[in-house]
């Protein structure tokens, strides 16, 4: 069995993967995760939105660079990148919200974490 990580992640080229999937798709996903957190929605709402965004990223691969439109494998790769970026955007925003709005109760414990203040 011959397994190659680059062939597993992208079909066109590394530059196209970085541009379309990571930069455009991941950036949009991080902003969407941030918007979901700012409206105090639960984290699991990200999953549905990112599955739709993964389909849009797959369409960009198809329309702009001649990639395969109906590829379940690459759809899952694009969606996984979007879900990861969306969750990172959500968590960073939620940590900032908890520190800002509940500063009397919580303190920062890292870039994406908070903890209760000790008396």
Jmol script that loads the backbone (N, CA, C; Angstrom):
load data "model"
ATOM      1  N   UNK A   1       0.852  -1.178   0.000  1.00  0.00           N
ATOM      2  CA  UNK A   1       0.000   0.000   0.000  1.00  0.00           C
ATOM      3  C   UNK A   1       0.898   1.241   0.000  1.00  0.00           C
ATOM      4  N   UNK A   2       0.649   2.117  -0.925  1.00  0.00           N
ATOM      5  CA  UNK A   2       1.437   3.332  -1.068  1.00  0.00           C
ATOM      6  C   UNK A   2       0.603   4.518  -0.580  1.00  0.00           C
ATOM      7  N   UNK A   3       0.989   5.108   0.548  1.00  0.00           N
ATOM      8  CA  UNK A   3       0.234   6.216   1.137  1.00  0.00           C
ATOM      9  C   UNK A   3       1.089   7.473   1.094  1.00  0.00           C
ATOM     10  N   UNK A   4       0.503   8.540   0.586  1.00  0.00           N
ATOM     11  CA  UNK A   4       1.217   9.808   0.474  1.00  0.00           C
ATOM     12  C   UNK A   4       0.384  10.907   1.114  1.00  0.00           C
ATOM     13  N   UNK A   5       0.964  11.611   2.064  1.00  0.00           N
ATOM     14  CA  UNK A   5       0.248  12.693   2.751  1.00  0.00           C
ATOM     15  C   UNK A   5      -0.155  13.803   1.781  1.00  0.00           C
ATOM     16  N   UNK A   6       0.731  14.267   0.888  1.00  0.00           N
ATOM     17  CA  UNK A   6       0.302  15.309  -0.038  1.00  0.00           C
ATOM     18  C   UNK A   6      -0.883  14.888  -0.909  1.00  0.00           C
ATOM     19  N   UNK A   7      -0.895  13.659  -1.395  1.00  0.00           N
ATOM     20  CA  UNK A   7      -2.029  13.199  -2.199  1.00  0.00           C
ATOM     21  C   UNK A   7      -3.288  13.049  -1.351  1.00  0.00           C
ATOM     22  N   UNK A   8      -3.120  12.793  -0.063  1.00  0.00           N
ATOM     23  CA  UNK A   8      -4.269  12.681   0.829  1.00  0.00           C
ATOM     24  C   UNK A   8      -4.920  14.041   1.064  1.00  0.00           C
ATOM     25  N   UNK A   9      -4.112  15.107   1.140  1.00  0.00           N
ATOM     26  CA  UNK A   9      -4.639  16.429   1.469  1.00  0.00           C
ATOM     27  C   UNK A   9      -5.134  17.210   0.271  1.00  0.00           C
ATOM     28  N   UNK A  10      -4.452  17.134  -0.854  1.00  0.00           N
ATOM     29  CA  UNK A  10      -4.852  17.986  -1.974  1.00  0.00           C
ATOM     30  C   UNK A  10      -4.623  17.263  -3.291  1.00  0.00           C
ATOM     31  N   UNK A  11      -5.405  17.695  -4.293  1.00  0.00           N
ATOM     32  CA  UNK A  11      -5.292  17.065  -5.596  1.00  0.00           C
ATOM     33  C   UNK A  11      -4.588  17.940  -6.618  1.00  0.00           C
ATOM     34  N   UNK A  12      -4.662  19.276  -6.503  1.00  0.00           N
ATOM     35  CA  UNK A  12      -4.042  20.146  -7.505  1.00  0.00           C
ATOM     36  C   UNK A  12      -2.567  20.383  -7.188  1.00  0.00           C
ATOM     37  N   UNK A  13      -2.293  21.277  -6.278  1.00  0.00           N
ATOM     38  CA  UNK A  13      -0.922  21.565  -5.857  1.00  0.00           C
ATOM     39  C   UNK A  13      -0.965  22.111  -4.439  1.00  0.00           C
ATOM     40  N   UNK A  14       0.198  22.179  -3.827  1.00  0.00           N
ATOM     41  CA  UNK A  14       0.274  22.694  -2.460  1.00  0.00           C
ATOM     42  C   UNK A  14      -0.154  24.159  -2.410  1.00  0.00           C
ATOM     43  N   UNK A  15       0.238  24.949  -3.397  1.00  0.00           N
ATOM     44  CA  UNK A  15      -0.131  26.364  -3.425  1.00  0.00           C
ATOM     45  C   UNK A  15      -1.632  26.573  -3.507  1.00  0.00           C
ATOM     46  N   UNK A  16      -2.304  25.772  -4.319  1.00  0.00           N
ATOM     47  CA  UNK A  16      -3.764  25.881  -4.439  1.00  0.00           C
ATOM     48  C   UNK A  16      -4.423  25.471  -3.128  1.00  0.00           C
ATOM     49  N   UNK A  17      -3.917  24.409  -2.508  1.00  0.00           N
ATOM     50  CA  UNK A  17      -4.462  23.981  -1.218  1.00  0.00           C
ATOM     51  C   UNK A  17      -4.299  25.075  -0.167  1.00  0.00           C
ATOM     52  N   UNK A  18      -3.109  25.666  -0.119  1.00  0.00           N
ATOM     53  CA  UNK A  18      -2.860  26.719   0.867  1.00  0.00           C
ATOM     54  C   UNK A  18      -3.733  27.937   0.603  1.00  0.00           C
ATOM     55  N   UNK A  19      -3.870  28.319  -0.653  1.00  0.00           N
ATOM     56  CA  UNK A  19      -4.661  29.506  -0.988  1.00  0.00           C
ATOM     57  C   UNK A  19      -6.145  29.297  -0.757  1.00  0.00           C
ATOM     58  N   UNK A  20      -6.703  28.268  -1.369  1.00  0.00           N
ATOM     59  CA  UNK A  20      -8.153  28.093  -1.346  1.00  0.00           C
ATOM     60  C   UNK A  20      -8.628  27.496  -0.028  1.00  0.00           C
ATOM     61  N   UNK A  21      -8.036  26.387   0.383  1.00  0.00           N
ATOM     62  CA  UNK A  21      -8.544  25.694   1.572  1.00  0.00           C
ATOM     63  C   UNK A  21      -8.129  26.389   2.860  1.00  0.00           C
ATOM     64  N   UNK A  22      -6.844  26.651   3.007  1.00  0.00           N
ATOM     65  CA  UNK A  22      -6.387  27.225   4.276  1.00  0.00           C
ATOM     66  C   UNK A  22      -6.669  28.717   4.386  1.00  0.00           C
ATOM     67  N   UNK A  23      -6.298  29.483   3.367  1.00  0.00           N
ATOM     68  CA  UNK A  23      -6.435  30.932   3.472  1.00  0.00           C
ATOM     69  C   UNK A  23      -7.890  31.382   3.316  1.00  0.00           C
ATOM     70  N   UNK A  24      -8.517  31.010   2.211  1.00  0.00           N
ATOM     71  CA  UNK A  24      -9.897  31.454   1.990  1.00  0.00           C
ATOM     72  C   UNK A  24     -10.898  30.702   2.865  1.00  0.00           C
ATOM     73  N   UNK A  25     -10.859  29.365   2.806  1.00  0.00           N
ATOM     74  CA  UNK A  25     -11.806  28.573   3.592  1.00  0.00           C
ATOM     75  C   UNK A  25     -11.566  28.684   5.081  1.00  0.00           C
ATOM     76  N   UNK A  26     -10.302  28.581   5.489  1.00  0.00           N
ATOM     77  CA  UNK A  26      -9.988  28.683   6.915  1.00  0.00           C
ATOM     78  C   UNK A  26     -10.257  30.069   7.473  1.00  0.00           C
ATOM     79  N   UNK A  27      -9.965  31.095   6.688  1.00  0.00           N
ATOM     80  CA  UNK A  27     -10.250  32.464   7.127  1.00  0.00           C
ATOM     81  C   UNK A  27     -11.732  32.717   7.288  1.00  0.00           C
ATOM     82  N   UNK A  28     -12.512  32.261   6.312  1.00  0.00           N
ATOM     83  CA  UNK A  28     -13.971  32.410   6.407  1.00  0.00           C
ATOM     84  C   UNK A  28     -14.515  31.607   7.582  1.00  0.00           C
ATOM     85  N   UNK A  29     -13.962  30.431   7.803  1.00  0.00           N
ATOM     86  CA  UNK A  29     -14.414  29.597   8.922  1.00  0.00           C
ATOM     87  C   UNK A  29     -14.094  30.237  10.264  1.00  0.00           C
ATOM     88  N   UNK A  30     -12.908  30.820  10.396  1.00  0.00           N
ATOM     89  CA  UNK A  30     -12.547  31.481  11.654  1.00  0.00           C
ATOM     90  C   UNK A  30     -13.462  32.676  11.918  1.00  0.00           C
ATOM     91  N   UNK A  31     -13.778  33.422  10.875  1.00  0.00           N
ATOM     92  CA  UNK A  31     -14.697  34.551  11.044  1.00  0.00           C
ATOM     93  C   UNK A  31     -16.111  34.085  11.375  1.00  0.00           C
ATOM     94  N   UNK A  32     -16.533  32.972  10.775  1.00  0.00           N
ATOM     95  CA  UNK A  32     -17.857  32.426  11.091  1.00  0.00           C
ATOM     96  C   UNK A  32     -17.903  31.916  12.533  1.00  0.00           C
ATOM     97  N   UNK A  33     -16.838  31.255  12.977  1.00  0.00           N
ATOM     98  CA  UNK A  33     -16.778  30.800  14.371  1.00  0.00           C
ATOM     99  C   UNK A  33     -16.800  31.965  15.337  1.00  0.00           C
ATOM    100  N   UNK A  34     -16.129  33.028  14.963  1.00  0.00           N
ATOM    101  CA  UNK A  34     -16.142  34.244  15.780  1.00  0.00           C
ATOM    102  C   UNK A  34     -17.546  34.843  15.860  1.00  0.00           C
ATOM    103  N   UNK A  35     -18.249  34.863  14.727  1.00  0.00           N
ATOM    104  CA  UNK A  35     -19.609  35.402  14.711  1.00  0.00           C
ATOM    105  C   UNK A  35     -20.563  34.542  15.539  1.00  0.00           C
ATOM    106  N   UNK A  36     -20.395  33.245  15.486  1.00  0.00           N
ATOM    107  CA  UNK A  36     -21.239  32.352  16.279  1.00  0.00           C
ATOM    108  C   UNK A  36     -20.988  32.570  17.763  1.00  0.00           C
ATOM    109  N   UNK A  37     -19.747  32.753  18.146  1.00  0.00           N
ATOM    110  CA  UNK A  37     -19.430  33.001  19.557  1.00  0.00           C
ATOM    111  C   UNK A  37     -19.956  34.358  20.006  1.00  0.00           C
ATOM    112  N   UNK A  38     -19.855  35.364  19.155  1.00  0.00           N
ATOM    113  CA  UNK A  38     -20.305  36.704  19.550  1.00  0.00           C
ATOM    114  C   UNK A  38     -21.810  36.770  19.785  1.00  0.00           C
ATOM    115  N   UNK A  39     -22.569  35.884  19.151  1.00  0.00           N
ATOM    116  CA  UNK A  39     -24.016  35.860  19.372  1.00  0.00           C
ATOM    117  C   UNK A  39     -24.407  34.846  20.443  1.00  0.00           C
ATOM    118  N   UNK A  40     -23.434  34.332  21.178  1.00  0.00           N
ATOM    119  CA  UNK A  40     -23.612  33.414  22.302  1.00  0.00           C
ATOM    120  C   UNK A  40     -24.339  32.135  21.908  1.00  0.00           C
ATOM    121  N   UNK A  41     -24.124  31.669  20.687  1.00  0.00           N
ATOM    122  CA  UNK A  41     -24.678  30.389  20.265  1.00  0.00           C
ATOM    123  C   UNK A  41     -23.745  29.277  20.733  1.00  0.00           C
ATOM    124  N   UNK A  42     -24.244  28.051  20.843  1.00  0.00           N
ATOM    125  CA  UNK A  42     -23.376  26.938  21.292  1.00  0.00           C
ATOM    126  C   UNK A  42     -22.369  26.543  20.210  1.00  0.00           C
ATOM    127  N   UNK A  43     -21.285  25.897  20.622  1.00  0.00           N
ATOM    128  CA  UNK A  43     -20.193  25.545  19.717  1.00  0.00           C
ATOM    129  C   UNK A  43     -20.620  24.570  18.640  1.00  0.00           C
ATOM    130  N   UNK A  44     -21.572  23.680  18.911  1.00  0.00           N
ATOM    131  CA  UNK A  44     -21.937  22.662  17.938  1.00  0.00           C
ATOM    132  C   UNK A  44     -22.637  23.235  16.717  1.00  0.00           C
ATOM    133  N   UNK A  45     -23.074  24.477  16.766  1.00  0.00           N
ATOM    134  CA  UNK A  45     -23.654  25.118  15.586  1.00  0.00           C
ATOM    135  C   UNK A  45     -22.617  25.278  14.478  1.00  0.00           C
ATOM    136  N   UNK A  46     -21.355  25.313  14.854  1.00  0.00           N
ATOM    137  CA  UNK A  46     -20.270  25.469  13.884  1.00  0.00           C
ATOM    138  C   UNK A  46     -20.254  24.303  12.903  1.00  0.00           C
ATOM    139  N   UNK A  47     -20.561  23.114  13.363  1.00  0.00           N
ATOM    140  CA  UNK A  47     -20.451  21.926  12.519  1.00  0.00           C
ATOM    141  C   UNK A  47     -21.305  22.021  11.256  1.00  0.00           C
ATOM    142  N   UNK A  48     -22.549  22.388  11.390  1.00  0.00           N
ATOM    143  CA  UNK A  48     -23.423  22.507  10.224  1.00  0.00           C
ATOM    144  C   UNK A  48     -22.975  23.580   9.254  1.00  0.00           C
ATOM    145  N   UNK A  49     -22.591  24.726   9.798  1.00  0.00           N
ATOM    146  CA  UNK A  49     -22.143  25.819   8.941  1.00  0.00           C
ATOM    147  C   UNK A  49     -20.841  25.466   8.215  1.00  0.00           C
ATOM    148  N   UNK A  50     -19.958  24.769   8.893  1.00  0.00           N
ATOM    149  CA  UNK A  50     -18.683  24.442   8.270  1.00  0.00           C
ATOM    150  C   UNK A  50     -18.819  23.338   7.226  1.00  0.00           C
ATOM    151  N   UNK A  51     -19.804  22.468   7.370  1.00  0.00           N
ATOM    152  CA  UNK A  51     -20.056  21.489   6.317  1.00  0.00           C
ATOM    153  C   UNK A  51     -20.533  22.189   5.047  1.00  0.00           C
ATOM    154  N   UNK A  52     -21.348  23.227   5.195  1.00  0.00           N
ATOM    155  CA  UNK A  52     -21.757  24.014   4.024  1.00  0.00           C
ATOM    156  C   UNK A  52     -20.582  24.783   3.440  1.00  0.00           C
ATOM    157  N   UNK A  53     -19.744  25.338   4.304  1.00  0.00           N
ATOM    158  CA  UNK A  53     -18.571  26.069   3.823  1.00  0.00           C
ATOM    159  C   UNK A  53     -17.583  25.127   3.138  1.00  0.00           C
ATOM    160  N   UNK A  54     -17.481  23.893   3.608  1.00  0.00           N
ATOM    161  CA  UNK A  54     -16.629  22.905   2.946  1.00  0.00           C
ATOM    162  C   UNK A  54     -17.088  22.638   1.523  1.00  0.00           C
ATOM    163  N   UNK A  55     -18.410  22.627   1.295  1.00  0.00           N
ATOM    164  CA  UNK A  55     -18.930  22.463  -0.068  1.00  0.00           C
ATOM    165  C   UNK A  55     -18.579  23.674  -0.930  1.00  0.00           C
ATOM    166  N   UNK A  56     -18.617  24.853  -0.360  1.00  0.00           N
ATOM    167  CA  UNK A  56     -18.251  26.054  -1.112  1.00  0.00           C
ATOM    168  C   UNK A  56     -16.766  26.047  -1.464  1.00  0.00           C
ATOM    169  N   UNK A  57     -15.926  25.621  -0.543  1.00  0.00           N
ATOM    170  CA  UNK A  57     -14.491  25.529  -0.817  1.00  0.00           C
ATOM    171  C   UNK A  57     -14.239  24.504  -1.913  1.00  0.00           C
ATOM    172  N   UNK A  58     -14.950  23.373  -1.864  1.00  0.00           N
ATOM    173  CA  UNK A  58     -14.799  22.358  -2.911  1.00  0.00           C
ATOM    174  C   UNK A  58     -15.217  22.934  -4.264  1.00  0.00           C
ATOM    175  N   UNK A  59     -16.275  23.765  -4.289  1.00  0.00           N
ATOM    176  CA  UNK A  59     -16.699  24.396  -5.539  1.00  0.00           C
ATOM    177  C   UNK A  59     -15.625  25.352  -6.054  1.00  0.00           C
ATOM    178  N   UNK A  60     -14.977  26.101  -5.178  1.00  0.00           N
ATOM    179  CA  UNK A  60     -13.896  26.992  -5.614  1.00  0.00           C
ATOM    180  C   UNK A  60     -12.744  26.203  -6.240  1.00  0.00           C
ATOM    181  N   UNK A  61     -12.417  25.059  -5.656  1.00  0.00           N
ATOM    182  CA  UNK A  61     -11.386  24.211  -6.254  1.00  0.00           C
ATOM    183  C   UNK A  61     -11.798  23.799  -7.667  1.00  0.00           C
ATOM    184  N   UNK A  62     -13.062  23.449  -7.825  1.00  0.00           N
ATOM    185  CA  UNK A  62     -13.576  23.012  -9.120  1.00  0.00           C
ATOM    186  C   UNK A  62     -13.636  24.159 -10.123  1.00  0.00           C
ATOM    187  N   UNK A  63     -14.205  25.272  -9.724  1.00  0.00           N
ATOM    188  CA  UNK A  63     -14.450  26.371 -10.653  1.00  0.00           C
ATOM    189  C   UNK A  63     -13.176  27.124 -11.029  1.00  0.00           C
ATOM    190  N   UNK A  64     -12.261  27.300 -10.102  1.00  0.00           N
ATOM    191  CA  UNK A  64     -11.084  28.107 -10.372  1.00  0.00           C
ATOM    192  C   UNK A  64      -9.885  27.301 -10.863  1.00  0.00           C
ATOM    193  N   UNK A  65      -9.742  26.061 -10.388  1.00  0.00           N
ATOM    194  CA  UNK A  65      -8.522  25.322 -10.679  1.00  0.00           C
ATOM    195  C   UNK A  65      -8.763  23.959 -11.309  1.00  0.00           C
ATOM    196  N   UNK A  66      -9.997  23.651 -11.685  1.00  0.00           N
ATOM    197  CA  UNK A  66     -10.293  22.397 -12.367  1.00  0.00           C
ATOM    198  C   UNK A  66     -10.218  21.170 -11.489  1.00  0.00           C
ATOM    199  N   UNK A  67     -10.424  21.330 -10.197  1.00  0.00           N
ATOM    200  CA  UNK A  67     -10.426  20.186  -9.289  1.00  0.00           C
ATOM    201  C   UNK A  67     -11.703  19.380  -9.434  1.00  0.00           C
ATOM    202  N   UNK A  68     -11.765  18.283  -8.723  1.00  0.00           N
ATOM    203  CA  UNK A  68     -12.935  17.419  -8.758  1.00  0.00           C
ATOM    204  C   UNK A  68     -14.020  18.009  -7.862  1.00  0.00           C
ATOM    205  N   UNK A  69     -15.204  18.204  -8.431  1.00  0.00           N
ATOM    206  CA  UNK A  69     -16.290  18.798  -7.646  1.00  0.00           C
ATOM    207  C   UNK A  69     -16.891  17.781  -6.678  1.00  0.00           C
ATOM    208  N   UNK A  70     -17.251  16.626  -7.172  1.00  0.00           N
ATOM    209  CA  UNK A  70     -17.948  15.637  -6.351  1.00  0.00           C
ATOM    210  C   UNK A  70     -16.983  14.574  -5.841  1.00  0.00           C
ATOM    211  N   UNK A  71     -16.035  15.001  -5.038  1.00  0.00           N
ATOM    212  CA  UNK A  71     -15.078  14.089  -4.417  1.00  0.00           C
ATOM    213  C   UNK A  71     -15.349  14.091  -2.911  1.00  0.00           C
ATOM    214  N   UNK A  72     -15.877  12.986  -2.421  1.00  0.00           N
ATOM    215  CA  UNK A  72     -16.194  12.893  -0.997  1.00  0.00           C
ATOM    216  C   UNK A  72     -14.938  13.010  -0.138  1.00  0.00           C
ATOM    217  N   UNK A  73     -13.862  12.431  -0.596  1.00  0.00           N
ATOM    218  CA  UNK A  73     -12.594  12.468   0.145  1.00  0.00           C
ATOM    219  C   UNK A  73     -12.112  13.908   0.342  1.00  0.00           C
ATOM    220  N   UNK A  74     -12.009  14.665  -0.743  1.00  0.00           N
ATOM    221  CA  UNK A  74     -11.507  16.035  -0.635  1.00  0.00           C
ATOM    222  C   UNK A  74     -12.529  16.968   0.017  1.00  0.00           C
ATOM    223  N   UNK A  75     -13.810  16.634  -0.093  1.00  0.00           N
ATOM    224  CA  UNK A  75     -14.821  17.396   0.639  1.00  0.00           C
ATOM    225  C   UNK A  75     -14.598  17.253   2.145  1.00  0.00           C
ATOM    226  N   UNK A  76     -14.303  16.040   2.588  1.00  0.00           N
ATOM    227  CA  UNK A  76     -14.044  15.831   4.016  1.00  0.00           C
ATOM    228  C   UNK A  76     -12.778  16.550   4.468  1.00  0.00           C
ATOM    229  N   UNK A  77     -11.748  16.578   3.631  1.00  0.00           N
ATOM    230  CA  UNK A  77     -10.521  17.300   3.976  1.00  0.00           C
ATOM    231  C   UNK A  77     -10.823  18.798   4.099  1.00  0.00           C
ATOM    232  N   UNK A  78     -11.512  19.368   3.103  1.00  0.00           N
ATOM    233  CA  UNK A  78     -11.852  20.789   3.146  1.00  0.00           C
ATOM    234  C   UNK A  78     -12.741  21.110   4.345  1.00  0.00           C
ATOM    235  N   UNK A  79     -13.718  20.245   4.609  1.00  0.00           N
ATOM    236  CA  UNK A  79     -14.615  20.478   5.745  1.00  0.00           C
ATOM    237  C   UNK A  79     -13.889  20.356   7.075  1.00  0.00           C
ATOM    238  N   UNK A  80     -12.943  19.431   7.178  1.00  0.00           N
ATOM    239  CA  UNK A  80     -12.175  19.278   8.422  1.00  0.00           C
ATOM    240  C   UNK A  80     -11.335  20.514   8.693  1.00  0.00           C
ATOM    241  N   UNK A  81     -10.737  21.078   7.652  1.00  0.00           N
ATOM    242  CA  UNK A  81      -9.966  22.317   7.825  1.00  0.00           C
ATOM    243  C   UNK A  81     -10.895  23.443   8.267  1.00  0.00           C
ATOM    244  N   UNK A  82     -12.070  23.530   7.660  1.00  0.00           N
ATOM    245  CA  UNK A  82     -13.028  24.579   8.029  1.00  0.00           C
ATOM    246  C   UNK A  82     -13.533  24.398   9.462  1.00  0.00           C
ATOM    247  N   UNK A  83     -13.807  23.170   9.850  1.00  0.00           N
ATOM    248  CA  UNK A  83     -14.273  22.915  11.220  1.00  0.00           C
ATOM    249  C   UNK A  83     -13.188  23.284  12.224  1.00  0.00           C
ATOM    250  N   UNK A  84     -11.961  22.913  11.949  1.00  0.00           N
ATOM    251  CA  UNK A  84     -10.863  23.254  12.857  1.00  0.00           C
ATOM    252  C   UNK A  84     -10.680  24.755  12.993  1.00  0.00           C
ATOM    253  N   UNK A  85     -10.677  25.465  11.876  1.00  0.00           N
ATOM    254  CA  UNK A  85     -10.516  26.924  11.931  1.00  0.00           C
ATOM    255  C   UNK A  85     -11.722  27.585  12.591  1.00  0.00           C
ATOM    256  N   UNK A  86     -12.915  27.069  12.335  1.00  0.00           N
ATOM    257  CA  UNK A  86     -14.116  27.622  12.965  1.00  0.00           C
ATOM    258  C   UNK A  86     -14.096  27.443  14.477  1.00  0.00           C
ATOM    259  N   UNK A  87     -13.664  26.276  14.924  1.00  0.00           N
ATOM    260  CA  UNK A  87     -13.582  26.035  16.366  1.00  0.00           C
ATOM    261  C   UNK A  87     -12.513  26.899  17.027  1.00  0.00           C
ATOM    262  N   UNK A  88     -11.401  27.112  16.333  1.00  0.00           N
ATOM    263  CA  UNK A  88     -10.372  28.004  16.885  1.00  0.00           C
ATOM    264  C   UNK A  88     -10.882  29.436  17.005  1.00  0.00           C
ATOM    265  N   UNK A  89     -11.562  29.926  15.970  1.00  0.00           N
ATOM    266  CA  UNK A  89     -12.132  31.272  16.031  1.00  0.00           C
ATOM    267  C   UNK A  89     -13.171  31.396  17.124  1.00  0.00           C
ATOM    268  N   UNK A  90     -13.992  30.362  17.271  1.00  0.00           N
ATOM    269  CA  UNK A  90     -15.020  30.351  18.314  1.00  0.00           C
ATOM    270  C   UNK A  90     -14.387  30.393  19.702  1.00  0.00           C
ATOM    271  N   UNK A  91     -13.403  29.537  19.918  1.00  0.00           N
ATOM    272  CA  UNK A  91     -12.803  29.430  21.253  1.00  0.00           C
ATOM    273  C   UNK A  91     -12.057  30.703  21.655  1.00  0.00           C
ATOM    274  N   UNK A  92     -11.348  31.303  20.702  1.00  0.00           N
ATOM    275  CA  UNK A  92     -10.626  32.534  21.012  1.00  0.00           C
ATOM    276  C   UNK A  92     -11.599  33.657  21.366  1.00  0.00           C
ATOM    277  N   UNK A  93     -12.685  33.747  20.629  1.00  0.00           N
ATOM    278  CA  UNK A  93     -13.680  34.788  20.904  1.00  0.00           C
ATOM    279  C   UNK A  93     -14.405  34.528  22.212  1.00  0.00           C
ATOM    280  N   UNK A  94     -14.750  33.268  22.473  1.00  0.00           N
ATOM    281  CA  UNK A  94     -15.456  32.950  23.713  1.00  0.00           C
ATOM    282  C   UNK A  94     -14.584  33.226  24.930  1.00  0.00           C
ATOM    283  N   UNK A  95     -13.291  32.933  24.844  1.00  0.00           N
ATOM    284  CA  UNK A  95     -12.384  33.227  25.959  1.00  0.00           C
ATOM    285  C   UNK A  95     -12.321  34.732  26.201  1.00  0.00           C
ATOM    286  N   UNK A  96     -12.244  35.497  25.135  1.00  0.00           N
ATOM    287  CA  UNK A  96     -12.216  36.954  25.270  1.00  0.00           C
ATOM    288  C   UNK A  96     -13.531  37.471  25.865  1.00  0.00           C
ATOM    289  N   UNK A  97     -14.635  36.899  25.473  1.00  0.00           N
ATOM    290  CA  UNK A  97     -15.930  37.300  26.036  1.00  0.00           C
ATOM    291  C   UNK A  97     -16.002  37.012  27.536  1.00  0.00           C
ATOM    292  N   UNK A  98     -15.552  35.852  27.924  1.00  0.00           N
ATOM    293  CA  UNK A  98     -15.644  35.481  29.339  1.00  0.00           C
ATOM    294  C   UNK A  98     -14.768  36.380  30.203  1.00  0.00           C
ATOM    295  N   UNK A  99     -13.616  36.797  29.682  1.00  0.00           N
ATOM    296  CA  UNK A  99     -12.732  37.683  30.436  1.00  0.00           C
ATOM    297  C   UNK A  99     -13.302  39.095  30.468  1.00  0.00           C
ATOM    298  N   UNK A 100     -13.830  39.551  29.349  1.00  0.00           N
ATOM    299  CA  UNK A 100     -14.328  40.920  29.252  1.00  0.00           C
ATOM    300  C   UNK A 100     -15.635  41.106  30.023  1.00  0.00           C
ATOM    301  N   UNK A 101     -16.591  40.218  29.806  1.00  0.00           N
ATOM    302  CA  UNK A 101     -17.909  40.413  30.394  1.00  0.00           C
ATOM    303  C   UNK A 101     -18.015  39.894  31.818  1.00  0.00           C
ATOM    304  N   UNK A 102     -17.201  38.932  32.159  1.00  0.00           N
ATOM    305  CA  UNK A 102     -17.237  38.376  33.508  1.00  0.00           C
ATOM    306  C   UNK A 102     -15.863  38.493  34.163  1.00  0.00           C
ATOM    307  N   UNK A 103     -15.252  39.644  34.026  1.00  0.00           N
ATOM    308  CA  UNK A 103     -13.915  39.875  34.565  1.00  0.00           C
ATOM    309  C   UNK A 103     -13.848  39.749  36.076  1.00  0.00           C
ATOM    310  N   UNK A 104     -14.936  39.998  36.757  1.00  0.00           N
ATOM    311  CA  UNK A 104     -14.971  39.876  38.212  1.00  0.00           C
ATOM    312  C   UNK A 104     -14.965  38.417  38.650  1.00  0.00           C
ATOM    313  N   UNK A 105     -15.278  37.498  37.730  1.00  0.00           N
ATOM    314  CA  UNK A 105     -15.382  36.094  38.061  1.00  0.00           C
ATOM    315  C   UNK A 105     -14.269  35.246  37.447  1.00  0.00           C
ATOM    316  N   UNK A 106     -13.782  35.663  36.253  1.00  0.00           N
ATOM    317  CA  UNK A 106     -12.797  34.857  35.516  1.00  0.00           C
ATOM    318  C   UNK A 106     -11.533  35.657  35.234  1.00  0.00           C
ATOM    319  N   UNK A 107     -10.451  34.918  35.048  1.00  0.00           N
ATOM    320  CA  UNK A 107      -9.194  35.523  34.622  1.00  0.00           C
ATOM    321  C   UNK A 107      -8.624  34.696  33.466  1.00  0.00           C
ATOM    322  N   UNK A 108      -7.775  35.318  32.664  1.00  0.00           N
ATOM    323  CA  UNK A 108      -7.196  34.645  31.504  1.00  0.00           C
ATOM    324  C   UNK A 108      -6.209  33.574  31.965  1.00  0.00           C
ATOM    325  N   UNK A 109      -6.293  32.411  31.302  1.00  0.00           N
ATOM    326  CA  UNK A 109      -5.386  31.307  31.628  1.00  0.00           C
ATOM    327  C   UNK A 109      -4.657  30.836  30.370  1.00  0.00           C
ATOM    328  N   UNK A 110      -4.572  31.677  29.379  1.00  0.00           N
ATOM    329  CA  UNK A 110      -3.929  31.337  28.112  1.00  0.00           C
ATOM    330  C   UNK A 110      -4.631  32.075  26.991  1.00  0.00           C
ATOM    331  N   UNK A 111      -4.198  31.829  25.779  1.00  0.00           N
ATOM    332  CA  UNK A 111      -4.779  32.529  24.634  1.00  0.00           C
ATOM    333  C   UNK A 111      -6.235  32.142  24.405  1.00  0.00           C
ATOM    334  N   UNK A 112      -6.582  30.895  24.689  1.00  0.00           N
ATOM    335  CA  UNK A 112      -7.947  30.432  24.429  1.00  0.00           C
ATOM    336  C   UNK A 112      -8.583  29.782  25.643  1.00  0.00           C
ATOM    337  N   UNK A 113      -8.135  30.172  26.821  1.00  0.00           N
ATOM    338  CA  UNK A 113      -8.690  29.573  28.038  1.00  0.00           C
ATOM    339  C   UNK A 113      -8.951  30.639  29.085  1.00  0.00           C
ATOM    340  N   UNK A 114      -9.798  30.306  30.024  1.00  0.00           N
ATOM    341  CA  UNK A 114     -10.046  31.147  31.176  1.00  0.00           C
ATOM    342  C   UNK A 114     -10.258  30.241  32.382  1.00  0.00           C
ATOM    343  N   UNK A 115     -10.135  30.826  33.554  1.00  0.00           N
ATOM    344  CA  UNK A 115     -10.376  30.076  34.793  1.00  0.00           C
ATOM    345  C   UNK A 115     -10.987  31.006  35.808  1.00  0.00           C
ATOM    346  N   UNK A 116     -11.584  30.412  36.803  1.00  0.00           N
ATOM    347  CA  UNK A 116     -12.174  31.208  37.889  1.00  0.00           C
ATOM    348  C   UNK A 116     -11.075  31.889  38.704  1.00  0.00           C
ATOM    349  N   UNK A 117     -11.335  33.105  39.112  1.00  0.00           N
ATOM    350  CA  UNK A 117     -10.380  33.800  39.966  1.00  0.00           C
ATOM    351  C   UNK A 117     -10.375  33.161  41.336  1.00  0.00           C
ATOM    352  N   UNK A 118      -9.208  33.063  41.911  1.00  0.00           N
ATOM    353  CA  UNK A 118      -9.116  32.537  43.256  1.00  0.00           C
ATOM    354  C   UNK A 118      -9.298  33.698  44.236  1.00  0.00           C
ATOM    355  N   UNK A 119     -10.053  33.440  45.291  1.00  0.00           N
ATOM    356  CA  UNK A 119     -10.305  34.539  46.241  1.00  0.00           C
ATOM    357  C   UNK A 119      -9.083  34.925  47.048  1.00  0.00           C
TER     358      UNK A 119
END
end "model"
wireframe off; spacefill off
backbone 0.3
color backbone group
